[in-house]
Each structure stands twice: as structure tokens, then as C-alpha cells.
Amino acid sequence: MAQGLATALTTPEQMASWGWRVPFLIALPLAAICLWVRVRLEDTPECEAMAEKHEVERSPLLTVIKEKPGSVLRVIGIAIAMNGTGYVGLTYFSTYLIQTEGFDKQSVYWASAIGIALACATYPLAGMLTDRFGRRPVLISAYVLYLILAWPAFALLGATSSIVVVTLVYVVHMAVNGLAQVPAFPQFTTGNAMSPAFWVLGVALVGLVTVFTLRETGRDRLPI
């Protein structure tokens, strides 16, 4: 949305010169709020007890890799699938639509903002489904949906001239992302404008294979 506003309120020359900085400046107060919340968080009683007994690991990452290598690999596999699929929608869709398909920048930025916002509204549903059916089934459903939808989504973006259809593709792709709980991952591109579809297929397969190695923990009590 910030990018859409910046594009609407500046000329192309102004956008290229200084307007592109506006969304980053708008994000600064949000970053400050997040930092304030983070520094006020308290450690769990378990961590505080370990600190009092001087039992805190000096190199926790190395300890985890040494003692739980299988778990580390599973985390990496899930992260690849979650981040790889999500950031295709968050970043590459806009680039593809503007540079390859010739859509108007402002229209694409607003379609992106509206589509992602509508998709985010579905994220509580992903939480409800997880509570109802468990984590593995929801993750599996997300990756299977990406395997089914990746190619048709890019084919549709390449064939349509309707910004409404583009917005709907954003909604569907990012709603599935809610099931996969997407963080952030660099966008992968090649010389083929359709290649990100293959990327989504690949990372979804990685996630799917990894999930099948997990034990269902959806009904386990979280450690305090």
C-alpha cells in the first residue's frame, strides 16, 4: 500500500530519484514498535532458571546441530518451502506483471496491497484448521495446493489483462501462504519468466517430503 501511495503521489522521475525511499521511511516507526515490544519480552521461567544455575549454552546453535541434526534439517526443509513459495507472491508477481506483462505500476501495487490484505484476513482460518486437524495435515495441504496451483497461476497472470483477475491470483496464492506460514526468502529468477512456477513446485515438494518425516504435535502442550 505504501508503494502504491508513493507511486500515485510522485512522477516517474521523482519516484526514481527519491520516492522509492518513502515506503522504507514509513516502515521505520513500525520497526521501532517491534523493537520496543521485543526488548520488553521476558524469558520463560525455564530459561531464567538455567541462567541462575549458569547452565545456558555458550554456543546453542552448535549444540543443537550436534545433538539434533535431523531436527535442524527438518527446520531447514520447512523454511525453504514456506519462504520460497511465499516470496514469489510477495515480490516476483509485481516484477513479472510490470516488466514482463506490461501492467501499470500503480495498478499492480494496489492489486498487490489489496490482494495480500484480503489473504491475511484468511490467516486466522489457517490457525483454526491447525487446531482442528493438526499441523502436519495443514502443512501438507498447503504444499499440495501449491503443486496444483503454481503453473495455472502464472499461466493466468500471463494471459489476463484484468487487474481484478490479478488481484484474485494474489489472494489465492497468499491465502495458501497462510497455511504454509510464510516468513521471508530471496526471490529466485532465471531467464525464463515462467521459471518461478518451477521454483514454487520444487520448494513445495521439499516441504511436502519434510512434513512426512514429522511427528504430529498439534495437541501436545507447549513447554513453559
C-alpha positions in Angstrom: 0.0 0.0 0.0 2.8 2.4 0.8 4.4 1.7 -2.5 1.1 2.3 -4.3 0.7 5.7 -2.5 4.3 6.7 -3.3 3.7 5.9 -7.0 0.4 7.8 -7.1 1.8 10.9 -5.4 5.1 11.2 -7.4 6.1 11.4 -11.1 8.2 8.6 -12.6 11.3 10.9 -12.3 10.5 11.7 -8.6 9.9 8.0 -7.9 13.3 7.0 -9.4 15.1 9.9 -7.6 13.7 9.8 -4.1 10.1 8.4 -4.0 11.3 4.8 -3.7 12.6 5.7 -0.2 9.2 6.7 1.1 7.9 3.1 1.9 11.1 2.4 3.8 10.7 5.6 5.8 7.1 4.7 6.6 8.3 1.3 7.9 10.7 2.9 10.4 8.1 3.6 13.1 6.8 0.0 12.7 10.3 -1.3 13.2 10.7 0.9 16.3 7.4 -0.5 17.7 8.5 -4.1 17.0 11.9 -3.4 18.7 10.2 -1.9 21.7 7.9 -5.0 22.1 10.8 -7.4 21.6 13.0 -5.8 24.3 10.2 -5.9 26.8 9.5 -9.6 26.4 10.6 -11.7 29.4 12.4 -15.0 29.2 10.5 -18.2 30.1 10.9 -19.4 33.7 12.9 -22.3 32.3 15.4 -20.0 30.7 15.7 -17.8 33.8 16.3 -20.9 36.0 19.0 -22.1 33.6 20.6 -18.6 33.7 20.6 -18.6 37.5 22.4 -22.0 37.5 24.8 -20.9 34.8 23.5 -23.7 32.5 23.0 -21.5 29.5 24.8 -22.9 26.5 27.6 -20.7 25.2 27.1 -22.0 21.6 23.5 -23.1 21.4 23.5 -23.3 17.6 26.4 -25.7 17.6 24.9 -27.7 20.4 21.6 -28.1 18.5 23.4 -29.1 15.3 25.5 -31.7 17.2 22.7 -33.2 19.2 19.7 -32.8 16.9 21.0 -32.8 13.3 17.8 -34.4 12.0 15.6 -31.7 13.6 17.9 -29.0 12.1 17.5 -30.5 8.6 13.7 -30.6 9.0 13.6 -27.0 10.1 15.7 -26.1 7.0 13.3 -28.0 4.8 10.2 -26.4 6.1 11.8 -22.9 6.0 12.8 -23.4 2.3 9.2 -24.4 1.4 7.5 -21.7 3.4 9.7 -18.9 2.4 10.3 -20.0 -1.2 6.6 -20.2 -2.0 5.6 -17.0 -0.2 8.1 -14.6 -1.5 7.2 -15.5 -5.1 3.8 -13.9 -4.4 5.2 -11.1 -2.2 7.9 -9.9 -4.6 8.1 -11.6 -8.0 4.4 -11.3 -9.0 4.8 -7.5 -9.2 8.0 -7.6 -11.1 6.6 -10.2 -13.5 3.4 -8.2 -14.1 5.1 -4.9 -14.6 8.3 -5.8 -16.5 7.1 -8.9 -18.5 3.3 -8.4 -18.9 3.3 -4.6 -19.1 0.8 -3.8 -16.4 0.7 -0.3 -15.0 2.9 0.0 -11.9 0.3 1.8 -9.7 -2.4 -0.7 -10.6 -0.1 -3.6 -9.7 1.0 -2.1 -6.4 -2.6 -1.6 -5.4 -3.7 -5.0 -6.6 -0.8 -6.4 -4.5 -1.7 -4.5 -1.4 -5.4 -5.3 -1.6 -4.8 -9.0 -2.5 -2.3 -9.6 0.3 -4.5 -7.8 2.8 -7.5 -9.9 1.9 -5.3 -13.0 2.1 -4.1 -12.0 5.5 -7.7 -11.9 6.7 -7.8 -15.7 6.0 -4.8 -16.5 8.2 -6.9 -17.0 11.4 -8.6 -19.7 9.4 -5.3 -21.5 9.0 -4.9 -21.4 12.8 -8.3 -22.8 13.3 -7.6 -25.6 10.8 -4.4 -26.3 12.6 -6.2 -26.5 16.0 -8.8 -28.8 14.5 -6.7 -31.2 12.3 -3.1 -30.8 13.5 0.0 -29.2 11.9 1.1 -31.9 9.5 -2.3 -32.1 7.6 -2.4 -28.3 7.2 1.2 -28.1 6.0 0.6 -31.0 3.6 -2.5 -29.3 2.3 -0.6 -26.1 1.7 2.2 -27.7 -0.3 -0.2 -29.9 -2.3 -2.2 -26.8 -3.2 1.0 -25.0 -4.4 1.8 -28.1 -6.5 -1.6 -27.8 -8.1 -1.8 -24.0 -8.4 1.7 -22.8 -9.2 1.6 -23.3 -13.0 -2.0 -22.3 -13.6 -1.4 -19.1 -11.5 1.5 -18.0 -13.7 -0.3 -19.0 -16.8 -3.3 -17.0 -15.8 -1.1 -13.9 -15.0 0.5 -14.2 -18.4 -2.9 -14.5 -20.2 -5.0 -11.9 -18.5 -5.3 -8.1 -18.9 -7.7 -7.7 -16.0 -6.3 -6.2 -12.8 -9.3 -7.9 -11.0 -8.0 -11.3 -12.0 -4.5 -10.3 -10.9 -5.9 -9.4 -7.5 -7.7 -12.7 -7.2 -4.5 -14.6 -8.0 -2.7 -12.6 -5.2 -5.5 -13.5 -2.8 -5.4 -17.2 -3.6 -1.6 -17.5 -3.6 -1.1 -15.6 -0.3 -4.1 -17.3 1.3 -2.4 -20.7 0.7 0.7 -19.0 2.1 -1.2 -18.6 5.4 -1.4 -22.4 5.5 2.3 -22.5 5.0 3.1 -19.7 7.4 5.4 -17.7 5.2 8.4 -15.7 6.5 11.0 -14.2 4.1 13.2 -15.7 1.4 15.1 -14.1 -1.5 13.3 -14.4 -4.9 14.8 -16.8 -7.3 14.7 -15.9 -11.1 16.3 -17.0 -14.3 16.0 -16.0 -17.9 12.6 -17.6 -18.2 9.7 -15.5 -17.0 7.8 -18.7 -16.0 10.6 -20.2 -14.1 9.3 -19.1 -10.6 6.4 -21.5 -11.2 9.0 -24.3 -11.3 10.6 -22.8 -8.1 7.3 -23.0 -6.3 6.8 -26.6 -7.4 10.3 -27.5 -6.2 10.2 -25.9 -2.8 6.6 -27.2 -2.2 8.0 -30.7 -2.9 10.8 -30.1 -0.4 8.2 -29.1 2.2 5.9 -32.0 1.5 8.7 -34.6 1.8 9.9 -33.0 5.1 6.4 -32.9 6.6 6.0 -36.6 6.1 9.0 -37.1 8.5 7.4 -35.1 11.3 5.5 -36.4 14.3 2.2 -34.7 14.8 2.5 -32.4 17.8 -0.6 -30.2 17.4 -2.2 -31.5 20.6 1.0 -31.5 22.7 1.4 -28.9 25.5 3.9 -26.3 24.7 7.0 -26.2 27.1 6.9 -23.3 29.5 
